[in-house]
Amino acid sequence: MVKRKITWSKEAKESLEEIPDFHIERNGNKSYSIKLLNQIKLSVSYIRDNNFIGKATDEEFTRVVFKNHYGVFYEVKENVVEIQLIWDARRNPEDFRV
């Protein structure tokens, strides 16, 4: 298995920053946010080590790995795996953007 470099789209970076902010505001502490970020980072490391571990989506080259309520959407390219979006599956699907 080829280990490709992980890159992050602008949208993925933004969504990763929004997650802890939302939960810190909601819960009043950082512990749950840290737990979520660690779970997402673990999912990304699985993707790095096993590029096609995720479930295929309707988009031809896009795959997704879910951890709890969060989906890590990514695309396997020639030399890299691009994380496209971190999505909370409890959100309105009409807001979905990849």
C-alpha positions in Angstrom: 0.0 0.0 0.0 1.4 3.4 -1.0 1.4 5.9 1.8 0.4 9.2 0.3 0.9 12.6 1.9 -2.2 14.0 3.6 -3.3 17.5 2.5 -6.3 19.5 3.7 -8.6 21.6 1.6 -9.6 25.1 2.8 -13.1 23.8 3.7 -11.6 20.9 5.7 -9.4 23.2 7.7 -12.3 25.5 8.4 -14.6 22.6 9.5 -11.8 21.2 11.7 -11.5 24.6 13.4 -15.3 25.0 13.8 -15.8 21.7 15.7 -13.9 22.5 18.9 -15.3 26.1 19.0 -18.8 24.8 18.8 -18.4 22.2 21.5 -16.5 24.6 23.8 -19.3 27.1 23.6 -21.9 24.4 24.0 -20.3 22.5 26.9 -18.3 25.1 28.6 -15.0 23.1 28.5 -12.4 21.8 26.2 -12.3 18.1 27.1 -15.0 16.9 24.7 -13.5 19.0 21.9 -10.1 17.5 22.5 -11.6 14.0 22.4 -13.3 14.7 19.1 -10.2 16.1 17.5 -8.2 13.1 18.6 -10.8 10.8 17.1 -10.7 12.7 13.8 -6.9 12.7 13.8 -7.0 8.9 14.3 -9.4 8.5 11.4 -7.1 10.6 9.2 -4.1 8.4 10.2 -6.2 5.3 9.2 -6.8 6.9 5.8 -3.1 7.8 5.4 -2.2 4.1 6.1 -5.1 2.6 4.1 -6.1 5.0 1.4 -9.2 3.1 0.4 -10.5 2.2 3.8 -13.5 4.6 3.5 -16.8 4.0 1.9 -17.3 5.2 -1.6 -19.7 8.1 -2.1 -21.8 9.3 -5.0 -18.8 11.5 -6.1 -16.6 9.3 -8.2 -13.3 9.8 -6.4 -14.6 10.8 -2.9 -14.6 8.4 0.0 -15.7 8.8 3.7 -14.8 7.4 7.0 -17.2 8.0 9.9 -16.2 8.2 13.6 -19.2 8.7 15.8 -21.2 11.6 14.2 -18.3 12.9 12.1 -17.5 12.0 8.6 -14.0 12.6 7.1 -14.5 13.1 3.4 -11.4 12.6 1.3 -10.2 12.1 -2.2 -7.3 9.8 -3.2 -5.1 11.5 -5.8 -2.0 10.3 -7.5 0.5 11.4 -4.9 -1.7 12.7 -2.0 -4.9 12.1 -0.1 -6.8 15.4 0.2 -9.1 15.7 3.2 -12.0 17.6 1.7 -14.4 18.1 4.6 -15.1 17.1 8.2 -18.9 16.8 8.4 -21.1 16.4 11.5 -23.8 14.0 10.3 -26.4 15.6 12.6 -26.3 18.8 10.5 -28.8 19.6 7.8 -27.7 17.8 4.6 -28.7 20.8 2.5 -25.7 22.6 4.1 -23.3 19.9 2.8 -20.5 21.1 0.7 -17.6 19.1 -0.9 
